[in-house]
């Protein structure tokens, strides 16, 4: 009896034909041998069709009801028993092969279950690793955002400081210009006054003493001017350093 449409697309006729070919060639009919001839198919689907095929190959023992002499009957009985044993060998062999095939299927099922468990473990490991990677990524994003906020704050403070320094430098430039103007005016005024004072003091103290006093005053004013220029240069250098950092 043919079974319904086989699992995985394997048909009974194809399995039976492959089994008949193996049996005709004197080869052992196994799941792997049938599968090799078919060029594919799952062991479960092939075994499903091999069971009825093997059952169809088993030949029942023949019995005789003829009345014969006891010696002949005894001999025939021995012969019949031997024949029955021999004729049942095919069925026993088919049964043994079926049990072997079932054992192979069980071992294949256990191997598949082991692979399934291993795949499930791998999936769990990959899932845990992905969760850890996502958490690590979120932490990295938060850290980068904090660094960005800090960098923006530092840049803002630097810009404010630079603006203040620029204002301070501008103020120093104005002070230096004013001091230079005052110095020039003072030098011009001192020069004019020194001539008159020199003439008067030359008569009283002497030209040398008056000129040394005036030169000391001018040297002092020049020191003040140089100090102001040095301060201006330091402020400009500090501003350039701040610009380089930003």
Buried (B, 14 or more C-beta within 10 A) or exposed (E): EEEEEBBEEBBBEBBBBBBEBBEEEEEEBBBEBBBEBBEEBBBBBBBBBBBBBBEEBBEEEEEEEEEEEEEEBEEBEEEBEEBBEEBBEEBEBBBEBBEEBEEBBEEBEEEEEEEEEEEEEEEEEEEEEEEEEEEEEEEEEEEEEEEEEEEEEEEEEBEEBBEEBBEEBEEBBEEBEEBEEEBEEBBEEBEEEBEEBBEEBBEEEEEEEBBEBBEEBBEEBEEEBEEBBEBBEEBBEBBEEBEEEE
